[in-house]
Amino acid sequence: MDDIISLAKRRGFVYQGSEIYGGMAGLYDFGPYGVELYNNIKASWWKTNVRLKENYVGLDSAMFKDPRVWEASGHTSGFSDPLAECKKCNTRIRVDKELEKIGVTADEKMSEAELQKLFDENRDKIKCPNCGAKEFSPVRAFNLLVKSNLGDFTGEGKNPVYLPGEACQGIYLNFKNIVDTTRVKIPFGVAQIGKAFRNEISPRNFLFRTRELEQADTQLFIRPNENKEAYELIKKDRWNWYLSLGIEEKNLQWKQHENLVFYAKDAWDVEYNFPTWGFDEIEGVHDRTNYDLTQHMKFSGTDLNYTDPHTNEKYIPWVLETSMGMGRCFLAVFSDAYKVETLPNGEERTVLKLKPALAPVKYAVFPLLRNKPELVAKAREVYEMLSQNFATEYDDNGNIGKRYRRQDEIGTPKCVTIDFDTLEDGTVTVRDRDTTEQTRVAIKDL
């Protein structure tokens, strides 16, 4: 993972947030190549979940919401992590994660007292990750919602507004609007990619656990108790999408939740085998029954019942949810594509074997020599032609071998070299990223 993080920085994929000021934990910026890869993954997700599904529509809801939304969803009271602080160096730890490291499972529904008892029973096995001490403060729940002063002109903070703890609430809030203004009928789904913010105690593992993130969510609204078949179809669909990104199937697995929240019928995670720390969640698929719409109907006073247009039957729909962390998906795709290979000539290279559709740059165009005006002019012509339809890069810096290595490291599928033969017969050399084979192709056939 250290090598992957190094490549991500060196080649302009991901930077530490506010790096020139020393960096901020859990915050990252996507660089010139990173934002292209990130947007290509998002575009693939949107195409799969909206464009290709007749009964799904898209949404982009406002980031800020009425504070009562987070009361209804349970975030103001239950969206927390158990925290303890080292008495020697003041380092904060996630109690449940430290217990997990020694093979002890802390149920997310446990009270502070129950977690404290579990922590005390295993205290001799837990030490501060920073200084090694074993003396900690009492366990307490730390709410992850990030407060804002939006609309608070007094500065007193009596009625706090929150940044979204998760992106999906906007879908529930607009359920009635979508039913009333479009032709959707149950079963139908709503998809959204949106920001979420979490005041994580200990952000870690690069893009895996961050304080600012983006979630790609779908909510499928169905008739009550018609969940099982639809749920299995969703799981199959999500699995196939990860394979379509080029991720090797051996690096994916399903994990079922053992401890469900009271309103849920079922919950499964798609996990990816990350370098260094192994299998971990990138997406959750949840059968949430009618909890969400029921809560918002209760807190808002708005009738969110659905009326069947054929039978006039009224009911609160059940919800089948998929929720993916975009940063985690990016890291999974990037990690899976990262390869270090020895070429037939004995030379070692680092290459990102990204699915061509995801690659930040599709073509790189080289003039064989940068000091030959006729080669440069023709290379520019080819570059301009390809740029009309593909993300294309022009590169004339260094010898051809070094240019190939640079393009390999950013995952460019095809490199096109304009040489003196090009001026004679209109063909160019096309070099394939994965095989390194070179073929002559007519410019008109590129």
ABEGO torsion letter per residue (X at the ends): XAAAAAAAAAAGABBBBGAAAGEBBGBBBBBAAAAAAAAAAAAAAAAAAAAABAABBBBBBBABBBAAAAAAAGAAAABBBBBBBBAAAGBBBBAAAAAAAAGBBBBAABBAAAAAAAAAAAAAABBBAAAGBABBBBBBBBBABBBBABGBAAGAGABBBBBBABAAAAAAAAAAAAAAABABBOBBBBBBBBBBBBBBABBBGEAABBABBBBBBBBBBBBBGBAAAAAAAAAAAAAAAAAAAGBBAAABBBBBBABBBAABABBBBBBBBBBGAEBBBABBBBBAEAAAAAAAAAAAGBBABBBBAAAGBBBBBBBBBBBBBAAAAAAAAAAAABBBBBBAAGBBBBBBBBBAAABABABBBBBABAABAAAAAAAAAAAAAAAAABBBBBBABEBAAAAAAAAAAAGBABBBBBBAAAAAAGBBBBBBAAAGBBBBBBAAAX
